[in-house]
């Protein structure tokens, strides 16, 4: 495909959020273009997860705009935002632990399906048709992870999965909402080097085969280097650097945010 | 990690025959499912686990259809009819509490709304005699409408506050119907404390259901349809969304599930089912009386659902059978007084039998029996004859030689028994090991004395004490209820 000019998918304009007197996100501008992978990095407490909570509607920003394909998302309830095409995973896993693996993925298709409860109770042909679609879509999303979430695992409860598989299942569940953009909150946290490598490849595959645009929070610099088209560094809610991985990683402000300045270090 | 060996290569795809070997946890799961236990009880549990759900329902319906042919009219009324009614009520509550996880304490008010709606529209109260095919949908709609109004006003209060608001609704309903009784069209709307009497029998398209047998089969059809519909609802996208929001409301909301709307839907659903039950109940009793919709009824419905296991449709049936039959057996005017005693001692022996290792319960029970005879002999030898001359209510004669049952008044003997029992229970609970086993012996004997001297006279109290003991026992063994699924939290 020839290089078309990048279309902005998600735009944040002058976004601000404070908890009481504590400013967590301060006048943040950010653009994520279609089919781009953008990483958000920053020290703990920089406001990365708050940024995700603002985009997905869990918090309402004090000020600023959040636009998805030009339409504002501010003030919509989270489920409506997800239905418009924003899906996320959680840093601390929040699976439906006592539901089966496939039920987790099927449940997330609620917003994209229509058959109401009366038709479900009567098991109309429409219910059968849609239920088959839901099941097929769930299997398709799970097969995205190779052998990891296949076969006998479908009917096992989610709590029986290994930690890494639970992280994968969260991504599968987010994919099941059929989003435009995936927000991944530390997808490689707590994984061993092999699994981290797999996640890096997977995120690339999500874009290439899944066609998703991806905004990812990550601490593991190998992952960030491996996947990012662009890296944004946050500190105390302010964007302190943006650009390619090399540019951001060597930016003195970023080094300072992570390690402190030389002057304060020697004092 | 000190050595950073770059990024290691990903593992190779497992080959076909390797795959099953690698899935060690699948092997473990399989073995656990097949290997545990060999006893007949376990076989039964496995048979249950492996039979498909429609087969279970059919088996229940087949068994339940035979009931009218081997019970008399009175037994069919109190055991058959009311078990089915509690099952239907439990099914509705199960949607609210079991599927969606909402603590709805006003459930019984919706039951009452159904009953009173039927009473207004099918009785001589206002001379309206509409047939059931019209009143039942109206009653369900009325209950659902109140549910919608309450659900919307309380949608910010979902959670613990919902419990309080709905409990208030329940109390307000009892007060409104029983005491307030506003005058409408020259007549008290709800008939006050006496309620509305002389309701029409259920009439469908000119066909009247009057005999207990007819009502029983009608209710059986209703319960079967209800269970099927709710089972289907649970298997749909709505059911999955309910389970998801019960697991984690925030995650459900972010996964495109409109959590508040679905909670209200479950709430309204439960209200409509309760309304349906209300109409049938009113028709069975041929009256609507406000005290029938009080908190004690709510507790029984909750006990049905808790005993069966939240979220389990089959569990509701088991819970309804156990709870209703126990309740009815314990009624003072019950025709089967000997069953009462069996139930009481049976429950105690079952609870004791849970002790491990196996010889402990044997020793404790043998000790209790011996202890009783010894105490009885001592009391008989040292005190006046009136202390031991009592006869147990409709009991075996050997009981009179085991339990100390005085005749006539002996001061505060009964009250001392009660206090003694409480002290003994506290002591037993605070002791450990063999001391506890030893303390159990007098505790059990005191329990038996309290039962023989007081509780047989008062079935209502006994029923609730017994339910308490049953639920405590159940909590220890199966916290998820008889047929519920254990929930796992990962910390």
Interface residues (C-beta under 8 A of the other chain):
Chain A: X56 X58 X77 X78 X79 X80 X82 X83 X87 X88 X90 X94 X95 X96 X97 X98 X99 X103 X104 X106 X107 X108 X109 X110 X111 X112 X113 X115 X116 X117 X120 X121 X122 X123 X127 X130 X131 X134 X146 X147 X151 X152 X153 X156 X157 X159 X160 X173 X174 X176 X177 X193 X194 X196 X197 X198 X200 X201 X222
Chain B: X1 X5 X7 X8 X9 X10 X11 X13 X14 X19 X23 X25 X26 X29 X229 X230 X232 X233 X235 X236 X237 X238 X239 X240 X241 X243 X244 X247 X248 X250 X251 X252 X253 X254 X255 X256 X257 X258 X259 X265 X269 X485 X487 X488 X489 X490
